């Protein structure tokens, strides 16, 4: 069987500070990301749709000091997961499957990050996670990787594709 891969190049340009940051990412013909290439933009720039924040740092090309740069990327495609800062937008179709700690994210105490992924047909997700269209909740459970894991009671839900 012969397989054909079609790629589309997408280039977004941001005018951030006195420099330009280009994001070049290949996508498959169905629109899903081919790679999760990381880029840095100034923290005063908007995070483009479909991108997530994976870290903060200091860049001399951006105004201010401290964490004035953010590292962004497209999340990994199904079935892989991506760890993102808790301050990051969660792209449409993705769910939170764990709360985590990431040294590159601010508030370096406790859970300052999420692990996200596109859900399988049935998935356990953390409370507060978005539920994508086409899925519904079928139950509640306790997860050792979601917030409040050390407290009694349910801290996660089970979703199922309709």
C-alpha positions in Angstrom: 0.0 0.0 0.0 1.4 3.4 -1.0 1.0 6.2 1.5 1.1 9.9 0.6 2.0 12.5 3.1 1.0 16.1 2.3 2.6 19.0 4.2 1.6 22.6 4.4 4.1 25.2 5.7 2.6 27.7 8.1 4.5 30.9 9.1 3.3 33.3 11.7 5.3 36.5 12.3 5.2 38.4 15.5 6.4 41.9 16.0 7.7 41.6 19.5 9.8 44.4 20.9 12.4 45.5 18.5 12.8 42.1 16.9 10.7 39.6 15.0 10.1 36.1 16.0 9.0 33.7 13.3 7.2 30.5 14.1 7.5 28.0 11.3 5.7 24.7 11.8 4.8 21.9 9.3 1.3 20.5 9.5 -0.2 17.4 8.0 -2.9 17.7 5.4 -5.5 17.1 8.1 -4.2 20.2 10.0 -2.6 18.3 12.8 0.9 19.4 13.8 3.8 17.4 12.4 6.3 18.5 15.0 6.1 20.4 18.3 8.9 22.9 17.5 9.5 25.3 20.3 9.9 29.1 19.8 10.3 32.0 22.1 8.3 35.2 21.9 8.1 38.2 24.3 5.7 37.8 27.2 3.8 40.9 26.1 2.9 39.1 22.8 -0.3 37.1 22.4 0.0 33.3 22.3 -1.3 32.2 18.9 -4.3 29.9 18.7 -3.2 26.2 18.9 0.0 27.0 20.8 0.8 26.3 24.4 3.3 27.9 26.9 6.0 25.4 28.0 8.3 27.8 29.9 9.4 31.3 30.8 12.8 32.9 30.7 14.7 36.2 30.4 15.5 37.5 26.9 17.6 40.5 26.1 15.5 41.3 23.0 12.3 41.7 25.0 11.3 44.7 27.3 11.5 44.4 31.0 13.4 41.9 33.1 12.6 38.7 34.8 10.4 36.3 32.9 10.0 38.5 29.8 10.1 35.7 27.3 7.8 32.7 26.9 8.5 29.5 25.2 5.6 28.3 23.0 5.0 25.2 20.9 2.2 23.3 19.3 1.2 20.4 21.5 2.2 16.9 20.5 -0.5 15.1 18.4 -2.5 12.0 19.6 -1.6 9.8 21.4 1.3 11.7 22.9 1.0 14.2 25.8 2.6 17.6 26.4 3.5 19.3 29.7 2.5 23.0 29.7 2.6 25.8 32.2 -0.6 26.3 34.2 -0.9 29.8 32.8 -1.1 28.5 29.2 -4.2 28.4 27.1 -5.4 24.8 26.5 -6.1 24.3 22.8 -9.4 23.1 21.6 -9.8 19.3 21.7 -7.1 18.8 24.4 -7.8 17.6 28.0 -5.8 17.9 31.3 -4.7 14.4 32.4 -2.3 15.4 35.2 -1.1 18.3 37.3 2.6 18.5 37.4 5.7 20.6 38.4 7.8 22.2 35.7 11.0 24.1 36.6 10.6 26.4 33.5 7.1 27.6 34.7 6.5 30.3 37.2 5.3 29.8 40.8 8.0 27.1 41.5 6.1 25.6 44.4 3.7 22.8 43.9 1.7 22.1 40.8 2.5 24.8 38.3 2.0 22.8 35.1 -0.5 20.5 33.4 -0.1 17.5 31.2 -2.5 17.7 28.2 -3.4 15.4 25.4 -6.1 14.7 22.8 -8.3 12.1 24.6 -8.8 8.5 23.4 -12.3 7.1 23.2 -12.4 6.9 27.0 -10.1 9.0 29.2 -9.7 9.9 32.9 -9.2 13.7 33.1 -8.6 16.0 36.0 -11.4 18.1 37.5 -11.5 21.5 35.8 -10.3 20.2 32.4 -12.3 21.2 29.4 -14.4 18.4 27.9 -14.1 18.4 24.1 -17.2 18.4 21.9 -18.3 14.8 21.1 -17.4 13.6 24.6 -19.6 13.2 27.7 -18.9 12.4 31.4 -19.6 8.8 32.4 -18.3 8.9 36.0 -16.1 10.4 38.7 -13.0 8.9 40.2 -9.9 9.6 42.3 -6.6 10.1 40.4 -3.1 10.3 42.0 -1.9 12.6 39.3 -4.6 15.3 39.6 -4.8 18.2 42.1 -5.9 17.3 45.6 -4.7 13.7 45.2 -3.9 13.6 48.9 -7.5 14.4 49.9 -10.4 12.0 50.1 -13.0 12.2 47.4 -13.1 12.4 43.6 -10.7 14.7 41.8 -11.1 13.4 38.3 -13.8 12.5 35.8 -14.1 9.8 33.2 -15.2 10.9 29.7 -16.3 8.8 26.8 -16.6 9.6 23.1 -20.3 9.7 22.1 
